[in-house]
């Protein structure tokens, strides 16, 4: 059973750009301005420290909110990783004399983002289409206010290796590298005297939910064992307040310890069961069907899922060759023979069998056959209808707040409806 914290915190469908008038005070010294990723302002007696900067187009919102709180100089910016939604506003928000801290791997992460920008943008259009309108509106507002080019590449002044500490105005900041985080440059920001931990997206965008070790939109593969080590690092600190990359604070040492321990053991269970299955000679698809979390380790699946974690862990150890067919080695995917199969069996028979499989409660099998039929006749109405109904069935079965499942399926459903009713 899911814990109250998991049920009550917002899910991935609730992610929004910054568009608000005031920051939220989460501690006498700490303020939160939410957005694509949360930003935090820590006030001290000798100036302020900003943790993350959001997208560049969100910078005017964060700047306005924090200016209403303090006019003290911004002494430092700490970036907990190099993704665009954490670093994009750094050049706009920094002031003369502001020192920017980040992990030394940040440049490599930003290079990756630039290297596959076209690939990533095409996929982002499907999964974050609901943000396109707000992003364009924010870009217009920023331009009207005279802000500089909205999206920045972060150029840190101080590079962190494993750990680095500094003090400002009586507040001690400890920056701790956690290579098992969402990226290889993930940093924790720990305020030991206040016992506040800024985790960024170390655990993934949602806490406490199964992480995405290999995202559908496309990122480098992440690994489970370093993730477990990151959990241990945080547990050893014993934070009383956890400030994550998205949504509000998690407060209470016991609550944080219990939720994080549960998440750690859930990931450990999935990892160990996947490895066990690999050693028994089982392929990832068999293990995706087989591996489930026991009741006492249930965690959210609003971002990653257990099945996706199984597949990512299998691929992390075993790679892309399943050891089942010579065709896996070559450059001809099975889809290239769909048309041949449709010519042999006929689209009518394939669509009828797909409908029977759907009726039997196996929508993915039905979808496979419907796609074979459509390879023979792209306008085959019965095959299109089965494909549409299979996607609708999968949407009903998907985790109710999982952005990846819902955005993908809804995009396919819209496309299939357009093919069935072109005039509409």
C-alpha positions as a Markdown table, in Angstrom:
| # | Residue | x | y | z |
|---|---|---|---|---|
| 1 | Unk | 0.0 | 0.0 | 0.0 |
| 2 | Unk | 1.2 | 3.5 | -0.9 |
| 3 | Unk | 2.1 | 5.7 | 2.1 |
| 4 | Unk | 0.1 | 8.9 | 2.7 |
| 5 | Unk | 3.0 | 11.1 | 1.6 |
| 6 | Unk | 3.1 | 9.3 | -1.8 |
| 7 | Unk | -0.6 | 9.6 | -2.3 |
| 8 | Unk | -0.9 | 13.2 | -1.2 |
| 9 | Unk | 2.1 | 14.8 | -3.0 |
| 10 | Unk | 1.4 | 16.0 | -6.6 |
| 11 | Unk | 2.4 | 13.8 | -9.5 |
| 12 | Unk | 4.3 | 14.3 | -12.7 |
| 13 | Unk | 1.2 | 15.6 | -14.5 |
| 14 | Unk | 1.2 | 18.5 | -12.1 |
| 15 | Unk | 4.5 | 20.0 | -13.2 |
| 16 | Unk | 4.2 | 23.6 | -14.1 |
| 17 | Unk | 6.3 | 26.6 | -15.2 |
| 18 | Unk | 7.0 | 29.4 | -12.7 |
| 19 | Unk | 4.0 | 31.8 | -12.9 |
| 20 | Unk | 3.4 | 33.2 | -9.4 |
| 21 | Unk | 3.7 | 36.4 | -7.4 |
| 22 | Unk | 5.4 | 35.4 | -4.2 |
| 23 | Unk | 7.8 | 32.8 | -2.7 |
| 24 | Unk | 6.9 | 30.4 | 0.0 |
| 25 | Unk | 8.8 | 30.6 | 3.3 |
| 26 | Unk | 9.8 | 27.0 | 4.3 |
| 27 | Unk | 12.2 | 27.9 | 7.1 |
| 28 | Unk | 13.2 | 31.2 | 8.8 |
| 29 | Unk | 16.1 | 31.4 | 6.4 |
| 30 | Unk | 14.8 | 29.5 | 3.4 |
| 31 | Unk | 12.3 | 30.5 | 0.6 |
| 32 | Unk | 10.9 | 28.5 | -2.2 |
| 33 | Unk | 10.0 | 29.7 | -5.7 |
| 34 | Unk | 8.6 | 26.8 | -7.6 |
| 35 | Unk | 8.7 | 26.2 | -11.4 |
| 36 | Unk | 9.9 | 23.6 | -13.9 |
| 37 | Unk | 12.3 | 22.8 | -11.1 |
| 38 | Unk | 12.2 | 24.5 | -7.7 |
| 39 | Unk | 14.6 | 27.3 | -6.8 |
| 40 | Unk | 15.5 | 28.2 | -3.2 |
| 41 | Unk | 16.8 | 31.4 | -1.6 |
| 42 | Unk | 18.8 | 31.0 | 1.6 |
| 43 | Unk | 19.2 | 34.3 | 3.4 |
| 44 | Unk | 22.2 | 35.0 | 5.7 |
| 45 | Unk | 23.6 | 37.9 | 7.7 |
| 46 | Unk | 26.2 | 38.5 | 4.9 |
| 47 | Unk | 24.1 | 38.1 | 1.8 |
| 48 | Unk | 22.1 | 35.4 | 0.1 |
| 49 | Unk | 22.6 | 32.0 | -1.6 |
| 50 | Unk | 20.4 | 30.8 | -4.5 |
| 51 | Unk | 20.0 | 27.1 | -5.1 |
| 52 | Unk | 19.2 | 26.4 | -8.8 |
| 53 | Unk | 17.8 | 29.0 | -11.2 |
| 54 | Unk | 15.0 | 27.3 | -13.2 |
| 55 | Unk | 14.6 | 27.8 | -17.0 |
| 56 | Unk | 15.8 | 31.0 | -18.4 |
| 57 | Unk | 12.3 | 32.2 | -19.2 |
| 58 | Unk | 11.4 | 31.7 | -15.5 |
| 59 | Unk | 14.1 | 33.9 | -14.2 |
| 60 | Unk | 12.0 | 37.1 | -14.1 |
| 61 | Unk | 9.5 | 35.3 | -11.9 |
| 62 | Unk | 12.1 | 34.0 | -9.5 |
| 63 | Unk | 13.9 | 37.4 | -9.4 |
| 64 | Unk | 10.7 | 39.3 | -8.6 |
| 65 | Unk | 9.7 | 36.9 | -5.9 |
| 66 | Unk | 13.1 | 37.0 | -4.2 |
| 67 | Unk | 13.5 | 40.7 | -4.6 |
| 68 | Unk | 10.4 | 41.2 | -2.4 |
| 69 | Unk | 12.1 | 39.2 | 0.3 |
| 70 | Unk | 15.6 | 40.5 | 0.5 |
| 71 | Unk | 17.7 | 43.2 | -1.2 |
| 72 | Unk | 20.9 | 41.8 | 0.2 |
| 73 | Unk | 23.6 | 40.9 | -2.4 |
| 74 | Unk | 23.5 | 37.4 | -4.0 |
| 75 | Unk | 26.8 | 36.0 | -2.9 |
| 76 | Unk | 26.5 | 32.5 | -4.4 |
| 77 | Unk | 24.5 | 30.3 | -6.7 |
| 78 | Unk | 24.7 | 26.5 | -6.3 |
| 79 | Unk | 23.6 | 24.3 | -9.2 |
| 80 | Unk | 22.6 | 20.8 | -8.2 |
| 81 | Unk | 22.9 | 19.5 | -11.8 |
| 82 | Unk | 23.3 | 20.7 | -15.3 |
| 83 | Unk | 19.8 | 20.1 | -16.8 |
| 84 | Unk | 18.3 | 23.1 | -18.5 |
| 85 | Unk | 15.5 | 23.5 | -16.0 |
| 86 | Unk | 18.1 | 24.0 | -13.2 |
| 87 | Unk | 20.7 | 26.2 | -14.8 |
| 88 | Unk | 18.9 | 28.2 | -17.5 |
| 89 | Unk | 18.5 | 31.4 | -15.5 |
| 90 | Unk | 22.0 | 31.6 | -14.0 |
| 91 | Unk | 23.4 | 34.4 | -16.2 |
| 92 | Unk | 20.3 | 36.5 | -15.6 |
| 93 | Unk | 20.1 | 36.0 | -11.9 |
| 94 | Unk | 23.7 | 36.3 | -10.9 |
| 95 | Unk | 25.1 | 39.7 | -9.8 |
| 96 | Unk | 28.5 | 41.2 | -9.9 |
| 97 | Unk | 30.6 | 39.2 | -7.4 |
| 98 | Unk | 28.2 | 36.2 | -7.3 |
| 99 | Unk | 30.2 | 32.9 | -7.2 |
| 100 | Unk | 28.6 | 30.0 | -9.1 |
| 101 | Unk | 29.2 | 26.5 | -7.7 |
| 102 | Unk | 28.6 | 23.2 | -9.6 |
| 103 | Unk | 30.1 | 19.7 | -9.9 |
| 104 | Unk | 33.1 | 19.3 | -12.2 |
| 105 | Unk | 31.0 | 16.9 | -14.4 |
| 106 | Unk | 28.5 | 19.7 | -15.3 |
| 107 | Unk | 30.2 | 20.6 | -18.5 |
| 108 | Unk | 29.9 | 17.0 | -19.7 |
| 109 | Unk | 26.2 | 16.9 | -18.9 |
| 110 | Unk | 25.6 | 20.2 | -20.7 |
| 111 | Unk | 27.6 | 18.9 | -23.7 |
| 112 | Unk | 25.3 | 15.9 | -23.9 |
| 113 | Unk | 22.2 | 18.2 | -23.9 |
| 114 | Unk | 23.7 | 20.2 | -26.8 |
| 115 | Unk | 24.9 | 17.2 | -28.6 |
| 116 | Unk | 21.5 | 15.5 | -28.9 |
| 117 | Unk | 19.4 | 18.7 | -28.8 |
| 118 | Unk | 17.4 | 17.9 | -31.9 |
| 119 | Unk | 16.7 | 14.4 | -30.8 |
| 120 | Unk | 15.6 | 15.5 | -27.3 |
| 121 | Unk | 13.5 | 18.4 | -28.6 |
| 122 | Unk | 11.5 | 16.1 | -30.9 |
| 123 | Unk | 10.7 | 13.9 | -28.0 |
| 124 | Unk | 10.0 | 16.7 | -25.5 |
| 125 | Unk | 7.3 | 18.0 | -27.8 |
| 126 | Unk | 5.3 | 14.8 | -27.1 |
| 127 | Unk | 6.0 | 14.6 | -23.3 |
| 128 | Unk | 5.9 | 18.3 | -22.4 |
| 129 | Unk | 3.5 | 19.7 | -25.0 |
| 130 | Unk | 1.3 | 21.1 | -22.3 |
| 131 | Unk | 4.1 | 23.5 | -21.4 |
| 132 | Unk | 4.7 | 24.9 | -24.9 |
| 133 | Unk | 2.0 | 27.6 | -24.5 |
| 134 | Unk | 3.1 | 28.8 | -21.1 |
| 135 | Unk | 6.8 | 28.7 | -22.3 |
| 136 | Unk | 6.0 | 31.0 | -25.2 |
| 137 | Unk | 4.0 | 33.4 | -23.0 |
| 138 | Unk | 6.9 | 33.5 | -20.5 |
| 139 | Unk | 9.3 | 34.1 | -23.3 |
| 140 | Unk | 7.3 | 37.1 | -24.5 |
| 141 | Unk | 7.0 | 38.5 | -20.9 |
| 142 | Unk | 10.8 | 38.2 | -20.4 |
| 143 | Unk | 11.5 | 39.9 | -23.7 |
| 144 | Unk | 9.1 | 42.7 | -22.9 |
| 145 | Unk | 10.8 | 43.3 | -19.6 |
| 146 | Unk | 14.2 | 43.6 | -21.3 |
| 147 | Unk | 15.7 | 40.4 | -20.0 |
| 148 | Unk | 18.8 | 39.1 | -21.8 |
| 149 | Unk | 18.6 | 35.9 | -24.0 |
| 150 | Unk | 16.5 | 33.6 | -21.8 |
| 151 | Unk | 18.4 | 30.3 | -21.7 |
| 152 | Unk | 22.0 | 30.2 | -20.4 |
| 153 | Unk | 24.7 | 27.6 | -20.4 |
| 154 | Unk | 26.1 | 27.5 | -16.9 |
| 155 | Unk | 29.8 | 28.4 | -16.5 |
| 156 | Unk | 30.6 | 27.7 | -12.9 |
| 157 | Unk | 33.3 | 29.6 | -11.0 |
| 158 | Unk | 34.0 | 26.9 | -8.5 |
| 159 | Unk | 34.0 | 23.2 | -9.4 |
| 160 | Unk | 33.2 | 20.6 | -6.7 |
| 161 | Unk | 34.8 | 17.2 | -6.7 |
| 162 | Unk | 33.5 | 15.0 | -3.9 |
| 163 | Unk | 32.8 | 17.5 | -1.2 |
| 164 | Unk | 33.2 | 21.2 | -0.6 |
| 165 | Unk | 32.0 | 23.5 | 2.2 |
| 166 | Unk | 31.8 | 27.2 | 2.6 |
| 167 | Unk | 30.3 | 29.5 | 5.2 |
| 168 | Unk | 28.4 | 32.7 | 4.8 |
| 169 | Unk | 26.8 | 34.9 | 7.4 |
| 170 | Unk | 26.9 | 32.2 | 10.0 |
| 171 | Unk | 25.4 | 29.5 | 7.8 |
| 172 | Unk | 27.5 | 26.5 | 6.7 |
| 173 | Unk | 26.8 | 25.0 | 3.3 |
| 174 | Unk | 28.2 | 21.5 | 2.5 |
| 175 | Unk | 28.1 | 20.4 | -1.2 |
| 176 | Unk | 28.1 | 16.7 | -1.6 |
| 177 | Unk | 28.5 | 14.8 | -4.9 |
| 178 | Unk | 26.1 | 11.9 | -5.4 |
| 179 | Unk | 27.0 | 10.1 | -8.7 |
| 180 | Unk | 23.9 | 7.9 | -8.3 |
| 181 | Unk | 21.6 | 10.9 | -8.7 |
| 182 | Unk | 19.7 | 11.8 | -11.8 |
| 183 | Unk | 22.9 | 12.9 | -13.6 |
| 184 | Unk | 26.6 | 12.3 | -13.0 |
| 185 | Unk | 27.0 | 15.9 | -11.7 |
| 186 | Unk | 24.3 | 15.7 | -9.0 |
| 187 | Unk | 25.0 | 17.6 | -5.9 |
| 188 | Unk | 23.3 | 17.7 | -2.5 |
| 189 | Unk | 23.3 | 20.9 | -0.5 |
| 190 | Unk | 23.4 | 20.3 | 3.2 |
| 191 | Unk | 22.9 | 22.9 | 5.9 |
| 192 | Unk | 24.1 | 20.9 | 8.9 |
| 193 | Unk | 23.1 | 23.3 | 11.7 |
| 194 | Unk | 19.6 | 23.7 | 10.3 |
| 195 | Unk | 19.5 | 20.0 | 9.3 |
| 196 | Unk | 18.0 | 21.1 | 5.9 |
| 197 | Unk | 18.9 | 19.0 | 2.8 |
| 198 | Unk | 18.4 | 20.3 | -0.7 |
| 199 | Unk | 18.3 | 17.2 | -2.8 |
| 200 | Unk | 17.4 | 18.6 | -6.2 |
| 201 | Unk | 16.5 | 15.7 | -8.5 |
| 202 | Unk | 18.8 | 13.2 | -6.8 |
| 203 | Unk | 16.0 | 10.8 | -6.3 |
| 204 | Unk | 14.3 | 11.7 | -9.6 |
| 205 | Unk | 11.8 | 14.5 | -10.1 |
| 206 | Unk | 9.3 | 13.0 | -7.7 |
| 207 | Unk | 9.8 | 11.8 | -4.1 |
| 208 | Unk | 9.2 | 9.0 | -3.1 |
| 209 | Unk | 8.6 | 7.4 | -6.5 |
| 210 | Unk | 10.4 | 4.7 | -8.5 |
| 211 | Unk | 13.2 | 6.6 | -10.5 |
| 212 | Unk | 13.5 | 6.5 | -14.2 |
| 213 | Unk | 16.9 | 4.8 | -14.8 |
| 214 | Unk | 16.5 | 5.3 | -18.6 |
| 215 | Unk | 13.9 | 7.8 | -19.5 |
| 216 | Unk | 11.6 | 7.4 | -22.5 |
| 217 | Unk | 12.4 | 10.9 | -23.8 |
| 218 | Unk | 16.1 | 9.9 | -24.0 |
| 219 | Unk | 18.9 | 10.4 | -21.5 |
| 220 | Unk | 22.0 | 8.5 | -20.5 |
| 221 | Unk | 21.4 | 5.2 | -18.7 |
| 222 | Unk | 21.5 | 5.5 | -15.0 |
| 223 | Unk | 22.5 | 2.7 | -12.6 |
| 224 | Unk | 20.8 | 1.3 | -9.6 |
| 225 | Unk | 23.7 | 0.6 | -7.3 |
| 226 | Unk | 25.0 | 4.2 | -7.2 |
| 227 | Unk | 21.4 | 5.3 | -6.6 |
| 228 | Unk | 21.3 | 3.1 | -3.5 |
| 229 | Unk | 24.6 | 4.7 | -2.4 |
| 230 | Unk | 23.0 | 8.1 | -2.8 |
| 231 | Unk | 20.1 | 7.1 | -0.6 |
| 232 | Unk | 22.6 | 5.9 | 2.0 |
| 233 | Unk | 24.4 | 9.2 | 1.9 |
| 234 | Unk | 21.2 | 11.1 | 2.6 |
| 235 | Unk | 20.1 | 8.7 | 5.3 |
| 236 | Unk | 23.5 | 9.2 | 7.1 |
| 237 | Unk | 22.9 | 12.9 | 7.2 |
| 238 | Unk | 19.6 | 12.5 | 9.0 |
| 239 | Unk | 17.9 | 15.6 | 7.6 |
| 240 | Unk | 14.9 | 17.1 | 9.4 |
| 241 | Unk | 13.7 | 18.9 | 6.3 |
| 242 | Unk | 14.0 | 17.6 | 2.7 |
| 243 | Unk | 13.7 | 20.2 | -0.1 |
| 244 | Unk | 13.4 | 18.4 | -3.4 |
| 245 | Unk | 13.4 | 19.5 | -7.0 |
| 246 | Unk | 9.6 | 19.6 | -7.2 |
| 247 | Unk | 6.8 | 20.5 | -5.0 |
| 248 | Unk | 6.8 | 21.3 | -1.3 |
| 249 | Unk | 9.0 | 20.4 | 1.6 |
| 250 | Unk | 9.1 | 17.0 | 3.4 |
| 251 | Unk | 9.4 | 17.7 | 7.1 |
| 252 | Unk | 10.3 | 15.4 | 10.0 |
| 253 | Unk | 13.4 | 13.3 | 10.5 |
| 254 | Unk | 11.4 | 10.1 | 11.1 |
| 255 | Unk | 9.2 | 10.6 | 8.1 |
| 256 | Unk | 12.1 | 11.3 | 5.7 |
| 257 | Unk | 14.0 | 8.3 | 7.1 |
| 258 | Unk | 11.1 | 6.0 | 6.7 |
| 259 | Unk | 10.1 | 7.1 | 3.2 |
| 260 | Unk | 13.7 | 7.1 | 1.9 |
| 261 | Unk | 14.4 | 3.7 | 3.4 |
| 262 | Unk | 11.3 | 2.3 | 1.8 |
| 263 | Unk | 12.4 | 3.8 | -1.6 |
| 264 | Unk | 15.9 | 2.5 | -1.2 |
| 265 | Unk | 14.7 | -1.0 | -0.4 |
| 266 | Unk | 12.2 | -1.0 | -3.3 |
| 267 | Unk | 15.0 | -0.1 | -5.7 |
| 268 | Unk | 17.2 | -2.8 | -4.1 |
| 269 | Unk | 14.5 | -5.4 | -4.5 |
| 270 | Unk | 13.9 | -4.6 | -8.2 |
| 271 | Unk | 17.7 | -4.6 | -8.8 |
| 272 | Unk | 18.3 | -7.9 | -7.0 |
| 273 | Unk | 15.4 | -9.7 | -8.6 |
| 274 | Unk | 16.4 | -8.5 | -12.0 |
| 275 | Unk | 20.0 | -9.7 | -11.5 |
| 276 | Unk | 18.6 | -13.0 | -10.2 |
| 277 | Unk | 16.5 | -13.4 | -13.3 |
| 278 | Unk | 19.4 | -12.6 | -15.6 |
| 279 | Unk | 21.5 | -15.3 | -14.0 |
| 280 | Unk | 18.6 | -17.7 | -14.6 |
| 281 | Unk | 18.7 | -16.9 | -18.3 |
| 282 | Unk | 15.5 | -14.8 | -18.4 |
| 283 | Unk | 15.0 | -11.9 | -20.9 |
| 284 | Unk | 13.9 | -8.4 | -19.8 |
| 285 | Unk | 10.4 | -8.8 | -21.0 |
| 286 | Unk | 9.8 | -11.9 | -18.9 |
| 287 | Unk | 11.2 | -10.1 | -15.9 |
| 288 | Unk | 9.1 | -7.0 | -16.6 |
| 289 | Unk | 6.0 | -9.2 | -16.3 |
| 290 | Unk | 7.3 | -11.2 | -13.3 |
| 291 | Unk | 8.9 | -8.7 | -10.9 |
| 292 | Unk | 6.6 | -6.9 | -8.5 |
| 293 | Unk | 7.2 | -4.9 | -5.3 |
| 294 | Unk | 6.0 | -6.6 | -2.1 |
| 295 | Unk | 3.3 | -4.8 | -0.2 |
| 296 | Unk | 5.6 | -3.2 | 2.4 |
| 297 | Unk | 7.8 | -1.7 | -0.3 |
| 298 | Unk | 5.2 | -0.1 | -2.5 |
| 299 | Unk | 6.3 | 3.3 | -3.9 |
| 300 | Unk | 4.9 | 5.7 | -6.4 |
| 301 | Unk | 5.1 | 5.1 | -10.1 |
| 302 | Unk | 4.1 | 8.6 | -11.3 |
| 303 | Unk | 7.4 | 9.1 | -13.1 |
| 304 | Unk | 9.3 | 5.8 | -13.4 |
| 305 | Unk | 7.8 | 2.4 | -13.1 |
| 306 | Unk | 8.9 | -1.0 | -11.7 |
| 307 | Unk | 8.8 | -2.5 | -15.2 |
| 308 | Unk | 10.9 | 0.2 | -16.8 |
| 309 | Unk | 13.4 | -0.1 | -13.9 |
| 310 | Unk | 13.7 | -3.8 | -14.6 |
| 311 | Unk | 14.4 | -3.2 | -18.3 |
| 312 | Unk | 16.9 | -0.4 | -17.6 |
| 313 | Unk | 18.8 | -2.6 | -15.0 |
| 314 | Unk | 18.8 | -5.5 | -17.4 |
| 315 | Unk | 20.2 | -3.3 | -20.2 |
| 316 | Unk | 22.7 | -1.7 | -17.8 |
| 317 | Unk | 24.2 | -5.1 | -17.2 |
| 318 | Unk | 23.4 | -7.0 | -20.3 |
| 319 | Unk | 23.3 | -4.4 | -23.2 |
| 320 | Unk | 21.1 | -4.6 | -26.3 |
| 321 | Unk | 21.7 | -8.2 | -27.4 |
| 322 | Unk | 19.2 | -10.6 | -25.9 |
| 323 | Unk | 20.9 | -13.8 | -27.1 |
| 324 | Unk | 17.7 | -15.0 | -28.8 |
| 325 | Unk | 18.1 | -14.4 | -32.5 |
| 326 | Unk | 20.7 | -13.7 | -35.1 |
| 327 | Unk | 18.4 | -10.8 | -36.3 |
| 328 | Unk | 19.3 | -8.9 | -33.1 |
| 329 | Unk | 22.9 | -8.5 | -34.5 |
| 330 | Unk | 21.9 | -7.1 | -37.8 |
| 331 | Unk | 20.4 | -3.8 | -39.1 |
| 332 | Unk | 16.9 | -5.1 | -40.0 |
| 333 | Unk | 14.3 | -4.7 | -37.3 |
| 334 | Unk | 11.3 | -6.9 | -37.2 |
| 335 | Unk | 9.1 | -4.1 | -38.3 |
| 336 | Unk | 10.7 | -4.3 | -41.8 |
| 337 | Unk | 9.0 | -7.7 | -42.3 |
| 338 | Unk | 5.5 | -6.6 | -41.1 |
| 339 | Unk | 4.5 | -5.9 | -44.6 |
| 340 | Unk | 5.5 | -9.4 | -45.7 |
| 341 | Unk | 3.5 | -10.9 | -42.9 |
| 342 | Unk | 0.5 | -8.8 | -43.8 |
| 343 | Unk | 0.8 | -10.0 | -47.4 |
| 344 | Unk | 0.8 | -13.7 | -46.2 |
| 345 | Unk | -2.0 | -13.5 | -43.6 |
| 346 | Unk | -4.0 | -10.6 | -45.0 |
| 347 | Unk | -4.9 | -7.4 | -43.0 |
| 348 | Unk | -8.5 | -8.6 | -42.5 |
| 349 | Unk | -7.4 | -11.8 | -40.7 |
| 350 | Unk | -4.8 | -10.0 | -38.7 |
| 351 | Unk | -7.2 | -7.3 | -37.6 |
| 352 | Unk | -9.8 | -9.9 | -36.6 |
| 353 | Unk | -7.2 | -11.8 | -34.5 |
| 354 | Unk | -6.0 | -8.5 | -33.0 |
| 355 | Unk | -9.6 | -7.8 | -31.9 |
| 356 | Unk | -9.9 | -11.2 | -30.3 |
| 357 | Unk | -6.6 | -10.7 | -28.4 |
| 358 | Unk | -7.9 | -7.3 | -27.2 |
| 359 | Unk | -11.1 | -8.9 | -26.1 |
| 360 | Unk | -9.1 | -11.5 | -24.2 |
| 361 | Unk | -7.4 | -8.8 | -22.2 |
| 362 | Unk | -4.0 | -8.6 | -23.9 |
| 363 | Unk | -3.9 | -5.1 | -25.5 |
| 364 | Unk | -0.1 | -5.2 | -26.3 |
| 365 | Unk | -0.4 | -8.4 | -28.2 |
| 366 | Unk | -3.4 | -7.0 | -30.0 |
| 367 | Unk | -1.4 | -3.9 | -30.8 |
| 368 | Unk | 1.4 | -5.9 | -32.3 |
| 369 | Unk | -0.9 | -7.6 | -34.7 |
| 370 | Unk | -2.8 | -4.4 | -35.6 |
| 371 | Unk | 0.5 | -2.8 | -36.5 |
| 372 | Unk | 1.4 | -5.8 | -38.8 |
| 373 | Unk | -2.0 | -5.3 | -40.5 |
| 374 | Unk | -1.4 | -1.6 | -40.9 |
| 375 | Unk | 1.9 | -2.3 | -42.5 |
| 376 | Unk | 0.0 | -4.1 | -45.2 |
| 377 | Unk | -2.8 | -1.5 | -45.4 |
| 378 | Unk | -2.2 | 1.8 | -43.6 |
| 379 | Unk | -5.8 | 2.8 | -44.0 |
| 380 | Unk | -7.4 | -0.5 | -42.8 |
| 381 | Unk | -10.2 | 0.7 | -40.6 |
| 382 | Unk | -10.6 | -2.5 | -38.5 |
| 383 | Unk | -6.9 | -2.5 | -37.7 |
| 384 | Unk | -7.0 | 1.2 | -36.9 |
| 385 | Unk | -10.0 | 0.7 | -34.7 |
| 386 | Unk | -8.3 | -2.2 | -32.8 |
| 387 | Unk | -5.2 | -0.1 | -32.4 |
| 388 | Unk | -7.2 | 2.8 | -31.0 |
| 389 | Unk | -9.1 | 0.6 | -28.6 |
| 390 | Unk | -5.8 | -1.1 | -27.4 |
| 391 | Unk | -4.3 | 2.3 | -26.7 |
| 392 | Unk | -7.5 | 3.4 | -24.8 |
| 393 | Unk | -7.3 | 0.1 | -22.8 |
| 394 | Unk | -3.6 | 0.8 | -22.0 |
| 395 | Unk | -4.5 | 4.3 | -20.9 |
| 396 | Unk | -7.0 | 2.9 | -18.4 |
| 397 | Unk | -4.4 | 0.6 | -17.0 |
| 398 | Unk | -1.5 | 3.1 | -16.8 |
| 399 | Unk | -0.4 | 4.6 | -13.5 |
| 400 | Unk | -2.9 | 7.5 | -13.2 |
| 401 | Unk | -0.4 | 10.3 | -12.9 |
| 402 | Unk | 2.5 | 9.1 | -14.9 |
| 403 | Unk | 3.4 | 11.8 | -17.5 |
| 404 | Unk | 5.4 | 9.4 | -19.8 |
| 405 | Unk | 2.6 | 6.9 | -20.1 |
| 406 | Unk | -0.2 | 9.4 | -20.5 |
| 407 | Unk | 1.5 | 11.8 | -22.9 |
| 408 | Unk | 2.6 | 9.0 | -25.2 |
| 409 | Unk | -0.7 | 7.2 | -25.2 |
| 410 | Unk | -2.8 | 10.3 | -25.7 |
| 411 | Unk | -0.6 | 11.4 | -28.6 |
| 412 | Unk | -1.1 | 8.0 | -30.3 |
| 413 | Unk | -4.8 | 8.1 | -29.6 |
| 414 | Unk | -5.2 | 11.5 | -31.2 |
| 415 | Unk | -3.2 | 10.3 | -34.2 |
| 416 | Unk | -5.3 | 7.2 | -34.6 |
| 417 | Unk | -8.6 | 9.1 | -34.3 |
| 418 | Unk | -7.4 | 11.5 | -37.0 |
| 419 | Unk | -6.6 | 8.6 | -39.3 |
| 420 | Unk | -10.1 | 7.1 | -38.7 |
| 421 | Unk | -11.9 | 10.4 | -39.1 |
| 422 | Unk | -9.7 | 12.7 | -41.3 |
| 423 | Unk | -12.3 | 15.3 | -41.7 |
| 424 | Unk | -12.5 | 15.8 | -37.9 |
